[in-house]
């Protein structure tokens, strides 16, 4: 799998896990459902979201470093 497809796949999974975490957070906050059934789904989605976020950051680490350096050195441009 090339990096572009991997990044797309990770981003889709991140979006899905974020939506699940957001919805279960709202349900838990407003006490709209059975707490026991929602907490498990919320916790699993939360762990998946954290792991996928770390993978996403790892895939973009070089880009992040390059952009950070360009903020301090206006002459430096990042390569694509």
N, C-alpha and C positions, 0 to 999 in steps of 0.2 A: 504494500500500500504506500503510495507516495505521500509526501508531507501535506499537500493540499487536501487530499481526501481524508487523511487522518485528522487534520485540523477541523474539517467540516463535520466529521463524525463526532469528535469530542465536543464541538460547539452545539450540535443538536442534542447530545446527551446532557450537556450542561443546562440547556434551556428547559428540557423536560424535567430534570431533577429540581431546577429552580422553581418551576411552576408547582411541582408537588410540594416542595418545602413551603412555598408561599401560601398555597391553599390550606395545607394542614396547620400552618401557623395561625391563619385567620380562624379556622375552626376551633383550634385550641384556645385562642385568645377570647373569642366570644362564647366559648363553651357550647358549640352548636351540635356536637356529636358525642358519642361514647369515647371518653378519654383513652381507655385501654386500646381500642382498635386503631385510633389515630396516632398515638404516640409511637408505636412501633414503625409505622409507615414513615412518619416524620423523621425519626432518628436514622433509619436506613437511608432515606433520601438525602438527609443532611450529610452523612458520611460519604455517600457517592458524590455529592456536589463538591465537597472539600477535596476529595481525591482527584476528581476531574479538573478542578480549578488548578491544583498543583501541576498536573500534567499539561494543562493549557499554558500555564506560566513557563514551564520548562521548554515547551515548543517555541515560545516567543522570547526566550531569554536573551539571545543575541540581538534581536531587534530592540528590545528594551534597553540593553546596555548602549547600543549605538545611538538611540534617540536621546538617552540621558546624557551621553557625551556631547551630542550636538547642541544641547541647551547651553552648555558652558563654553563651547568652541563653535562660534558662528561659521567658521570656514569649513568645518567638517560636515560632509554629507554622508548619509547612510546609503549603502548599496542595497538594491533589491535582490 
